[in-house]
Amino acid sequence: MFNKTSLSVSVLLAASGLLVISAPVSASQTTLSSQIFANFSNIQIDDQHQDIEDWQLDVKRFYLNLDHQFNDDWSLTVTTDVQWQRQQDPTDIWFRHAYIKRNFNQGSTLKIGVAELPWIDYIARRVGYRYVDPSLTPKNKLAGPTDLGIHYGHKSAHFSYAVSAITGGGFQKPTVGDRIDLEASAVWHINKQFDFALGAYQGTRALDKDEAEKNHTAERFNAALSYLHQGVRFGVEYVYNDNWNQVNKIPQDASSGWGTWASYAFKPGYSAFARYDTINPNRHLNASLERDYIQLGVDYKATSYLTLALVAKQSNIDSATVERTQNEVGIWSMWNFK
């Protein structure tokens, strides 16, 4: 079992890798790129007025990427991440990725540092349209995309799996708790089109750090069946979380939900997409609370570096005490510079 010392070694290795950036390297070995997710949209909320309403600009993601290939086996990846949401100041600069990667024979990889976690990394590629919104679990803060730790994965034609031993604190404010968290996923590639995937998480999410008492263990279970072939996508995902935010609190709680998505590339450069999510975020503490989300859109690959989408969204909150609907329509964009 890994401990704090193991993670400290991981951090030192990742940090030593970052020093390579300043060393002279061949241009053919190093790739610099950036990616921006931005939208200009109108938000309207029923029966109230908030500062986030009306037409405003959001910069959901601004990535700067550095990839350095030492040789066929070893590489370094660093990605910085900044957000600038409406009515908010820009965030601090986060390191979404900062890891050294080792490739092995027959499709196995080892990453040390801040790297992708097994479930979201997989499901985001199946759902697509990440620049419009993240998938079910990260959108509802039931999972994180990257974390500091040791990450191993294997891919083959019929079966793939990944496991991460991590801090649980996430990439935005890396924090080490008293225990190591574990996340894993397994994917059965039924054929070239269909996948069936399972995922699991167990740990404390670094909520037991310092003097905080551990009262519960945070757990998550995911399952998904998806299809992806020649411009057609569809699938369904289920998630169940137990005590996700209650590790250092006395009451127990759970959350569950599911989502489905579909898209079709009806002509070169154009596609239509739709999505529906529903979540019960507090099954014990507020059993009547339900959140629903609907997304409809059409996107167009305008150039090799720019994708545009016309999107309409609706978010509903319904409980014994609150009913609220938020509608949003606008233009979403993804900019890729290499």
Stockholm file with secondary structure:
# STOCKHOLM 1.0

chainA/1-338         MFNKTSLSVSVLLAASGLLVISAPVSASQTTLSSQIFANFSNIQIDDQHQDIEDWQLDVKRFYLNLDHQFNDDWSLTVTTDVQWQRQQDPTDIWFRHAYIKRNFNQGSTLKIGVAELPWIDYIARRVGYRYVDPSLTPKNKLAGPTDLGIHYGHKSAHFSYAVSAITGGGFQKPTVGDRIDLEASAVWHINKQFDFALGAYQGTRALDKDEAEKNHTAERFNAALSYLHQGVRFGVEYVYNDNWNQVNKIPQDASSGWGTWASYAFKPGYSAFARYDTINPNRHLNASLERDYIQLGVDYKATSYLTLALVAKQSNIDSATVERTQNEVGIWSMWNFK
#=GR chainA/1-338 SS CCCHHHHHHHHHHHHHHHGGGGSCCCGGGEEEEEEEEEEEEEEEETTCCCTTCEEEEEEEEEEEEEEEECSSSEEEEEEEEEEECTTSCCCCCEEEEEEEEEECGGGEEEEEEEEECHHHHHHHHHHCCTTTCCCHHHHTTSSCSEEEEEEEEEECSSEEEEEEEECSSCSSSCCCCSSCEEEEEEEEECSSSEEEEEEEEEECTTTTCTTCCCCCCEEEEEEEEEEEETTEEEEEEEEEEESTTCTTSSSCCEEEEEEEEEEEEEETTEEEEEEEEEEESCTTTSTTCEEEEEEEEEEEECSSSEEEEEEEEEEEEECSSCEEEEEEEEEEEEEEEC
#=GC SS_cons         CCCHHHHHHHHHHHHHHHGGGGSCCCGGGEEEEEEEEEEEEEEEETTCCCTTCEEEEEEEEEEEEEEEECSSSEEEEEEEEEEECTTSCCCCCEEEEEEEEEECGGGEEEEEEEEECHHHHHHHHHHCCTTTCCCHHHHTTSSCSEEEEEEEEEECSSEEEEEEEECSSCSSSCCCCSSCEEEEEEEEECSSSEEEEEEEEEECTTTTCTTCCCCCCEEEEEEEEEEEETTEEEEEEEEEEESTTCTTSSSCCEEEEEEEEEEEEEETTEEEEEEEEEEESCTTTSTTCEEEEEEEEEEEECSSSEEEEEEEEEEEEECSSCEEEEEEEEEEEEEEEC
//
